[in-house]
Amino acid sequence: MKLAAMIKKMCPSEAELSIPAKNCYRMVILGSSKVGKTAIVSRFLTGRFEEQYTPTIEDFHRKFYSIRGEVYQLDILDTSGNHPFPAMRRLSILTGDVFILVFSLDNRDSFEEVQRLKQQILETKSCLKNKTKENIEVPLVICGNKGDRDFYREVQPREIEQLVGTDPKKCAYFEISAKKNSSLDQMFQALFAMAKLPSEMSPDLHRKVSVQYCDILHKKALKGKKLLKEGGRGSTEEAYAAPPPPAGPASTATSCTSVRKPSAEGTARRRTAV
């Protein structure tokens, strides 16, 4: 059996999981080349760190969660540090719900790129807000990676404070080391808290299960939720996530899927980006 067919058979489909649009989110990781974006994604998905550097063109991952009887889908877009097509970067920003901007503490140019990226995100989302007439929040964290190379620091704390600002609800900063797995869990928890997402989406706060059991455990959680509603005994407290299949390139279909927009009933839904 081919790998793709095997993965399809093992992974429950979105329809089988019945994921409401309001529970579908996209996390976009942006920054210069060689700052550790893919290493952060690898830590988030697998807990591992790869020593060998492989340039990223643009990788797309999808992770499913079941938390207290609710199913969530998190798309992760690991972008290239080189963006020869500005329209593609703008599209990544338009379709993103939460953002991680990464620079390397030993590379000043990468910090200046993050300064530009933050401004571009705010401007792009502001334009979207003007078109939709809706309040659009931008959960965003800035990461100074390679904290294990502090001896070679080229970016000073004062400069970082000026970039981040004074409102932790709008932007937060974490000095991390993807190599040493330092402060990554705290960073993800802060990002999900900003986005008003369950804290259990952070890698250290849910139980990891194989894809074979994802659908079974979800149905078990739904049954527990139903029992609680009916006054019976049930448990929906567990949080677990199924690891995603191998990364694939971000196609036009995945990149253009949607821009989050509230419906008239107040429930978030998706519409195709233009």
N, C-alpha and C positions, 0 to 999 in steps of 0.2 A: 504493500500500500504506500502510495506517495505521501511525503511528509505533510503537504498541504491538506490532503484528504483526511489524514489521520488527525490533524489538529482540528479540522472542521467537525469531525465525528466526536472528538473528545471534549470540545468546548461547547457549552450551551449557547444557542443563538440569542440575540437580543429579544426576539419575539418570545422564546421560551422563558426567558428571565423576566419578561414584562417590565422593562425598565421605563419608567415615566420620563418624559423629556426634561422635567425639572430636576431630575437626578443625574443628568448627563453633563459632564464638565470637561473642559480642555485645559491642560496645564502646558504652557509654552516656556521652554528654556532658551534664553537668548544670551549671546556674548561673543567675544572674539574667538578665533581659533586657539586651540591648545590651552584653554583656561580651565578645563575640567568639566564641561557640561555633560558629556556622555558618562563620565565617571560618577557624577551625581545621580544621573538617571539609573545607572547600573546599581548603585547602592540602594536606591529607592525600590527597584524591582527585584533584585536578587540578593542584595546585601554583600555583593562581591566587588572587588576592585581589580581592574585589569591594568597591569603594568605597561603593556605594549600600547603605543598610541596608534590609532587608526583614524584618519580624517573622516568626519561625518559629512555626508552630503545632506541628508535630512531623513531622520528615522521616525517612524510612527509606531507607538505602542498603545495597547488598550488593556485596561485592568478592570476587573469586575469585583465589586464588594457586596457583601450582604451584612448589613448592620442593623440590629434591632428589628429585623423583619423587613427592612427596606433594602432595595437593590440599587446600587450606584454604579455608574460607568465613568471611568476616568480615562480620557485620551491624553497621551503624553507626546508632545511634539519636540523632538530633540533637533534643533535647527543647526544649520551650517554656520560656521564663523565667517565664511565668505559669502556675501549675498550679491551676486552679480545682477540679480533681478530685483530691483526695489519693490516691484508690485507683489512679489512672492512674500517678502518680509511684511509688507502692509497687510496682506491677506492673513498671514500667521497671527498678526496682532489683532485684526478684526475678529477672527474666530476664536481667540483665546479668552478664557475666563479668569485664569490665575497665571501669574508670571513669576519666573525666577530669572533675575539678571545676574550673570556671573562674570567676575573679573579675577585676574590673578594678582595677588598682593605683590608679586615680584615683577609686574609688568605694567608700567604706567599707561601705555597706549591702550591696554584692555580696559583700564578704569575710565579713560576718556570715552571709549566706545560705549560703556554702560551709561555714562552721562547722556550721550546722544540717544541711546535706546530708550531711556526713561522718558525723555522729552517727546520722542516720537510716539511712544505708547499713549501718553497723556493727550497729545494732540489728536491722534487717530481716534481714540475713544471719545474725545470731546466732540469731534465732527459727527460721530455716530449718534451721540446723545442729542445733538442739535437736529439731526434728521428724524430720529424716532420720538423726540420730545419725552424721553424717559430718563429716569435717574440711573446712570450706569456707574457702578463702582468698579475700581480696578485694584483687586488684591495683588500686592506686589512685594516681593522681598529681593533684596540685593545681597549677594554672597561674595565675600572676599575669600577666594579659595587659595589653597596652598599655604595655609597657616603654619604648616610644618617647615616652611622655608622662610620663617620670620627674619632670619639674618639678612636676607636679600630684599627686604621690603622697599618698595618704591612709592607706595601710597600711604600718606599720613592720616591718622585718625581724624584730624580736624577737617580734612577735605571730604572724608566719607560722611561725617556728621552733616556737613553743608548739603551734600547730595541727598541724603536720606530725609532730612527735614525733622520736624519736632512732633509730628503726629504719628504714633505707632500704629494707629488704625488704618492709615493710608499707605505707609511704607515702613518696612523694618529692615535692619541690617544684621547679618550674622557672619562672623569670621569663622570659616570652616576649613576642614581638611578632608577632602574626599578620600585621600590615601589612608589617613589614620582613622577615618569614620568619626571625626570630631564635630560635634554640634549640629549634625545633619538632622537628627530626630527633632531637636528643638526648632530648627528652621521649618521643617515640614508642618509641625504642629501649629506654629505661628501663622503660616500661610493658610492652612485650612481654617483656622479660627477667624482670620480676616474675611475669608470667603463664606463664613457661616456654614461650613461643611463639618461633618462629624470628625472629631479629633481622631477617631479610630482609623481614619484613612492613612494616618501616619504609619510607616512600616513597623514601628515598635509596639503598636497598640492593637494589632489584630492578629488572628491566628492564620497562618498560611496553610492552604490545603492544595492538594493536587487538582488539576482540572477535572479529573474523573468524578470527584465528589462534589464539585461546585453546585451542580443542579440539585443533587440529593439534599445537601445541607440547606440550600435555600428553601426548598419545599418544606423541610423540617421546621425552619424558622417561621415560615408563613403559617404552618399548622399551629405552632405555639402562639403566634399572634392572634389567630382566630380563637383559640381556646381562651386566651385572656379576655378578648372582647365578649365572649359568651359567659364569662364568669368562672371559667374552669381554671385548671392549673396548666400553665405553659411557660416556656422560657424563650425570650427573644433577646436576651442580653448579649449573646455571643456576637463577635464581629470577626469576619474572616474574609479572605481575598484569594482569588485564584490567580496564579501567575499567568502573564500573557504569553502568547505564542512568540516565536522569534520575530525580531523587529523587521518591519518592511519599510520601503520608501514611502514618503508622504505623497500620495497621488493627488490628482486634481479632485477626485471624489472626496477624499478625507480632508483635504485642505479647505474645500469650499462647502463643507457640509452646512455650516450654520453660523449665524450670529444670534446670541441670546436676546430674546425680546419678550417682555411680559404680554400675556394675552389680556383680553377684556376682563376675564374672570380672575385675573391676578395670578394665574399659574404660568410659570415660565415655560415657553415653548421654543421651538427652533424654526428659523426660516432660512432659505438659501441666501448666501451672501452674494452681493452684486459687485 
